[in-house]
């Protein structure tokens, strides 16, 4: 009985802790070629990595789209899955060059097509011909996060109003 409980606990731990599993190669029957990847993609863009993450295996990275060849974007930059439990199942970009990126939409981020069993990225300068025949649309303007700016502006305005009231009371 004790041995059965210990074995069950160990197996449960191995199945629930993703980093305990080794990264798996794509089975040959799941691998997609370029045309199949393009067809299966929800979004095809030319873009570059735009976050400044220093993590060795970031789960999510930011990609700034420059042109869209398939799909639509409502925000720019976009969040893209990179690593899953130290495995390169997503989009792994480590430089600032332009890439053709093939993506699948998830809830609030994008990921690689068929969990990295399709073409993930191509260096844009060397593979422009891949996009021939596709209509390009400009990507939306890069949205900057002004939350901190507006918070500081609000605090300063409030402080100014408070100081103004304090001075007004002092001079009565």
Buried (B, 14 or more C-beta within 10 A) or exposed (E): EEEEEEEEEEEEEEEEEEEEEEEEEBEEEEBBEEEBBBEBBBBBBBBBBBBEEEEEBBBBBBBBBBBBBBBEBEEBBBBBBBBBBBBBBBBBBEEEEBBBBBBBEEEEBBBBBBBBBBBBBBEBEEBEEBBEEEEEEEBBEEEEEEEEEEEEEEEEEEEEEEEEEEEEEEEE
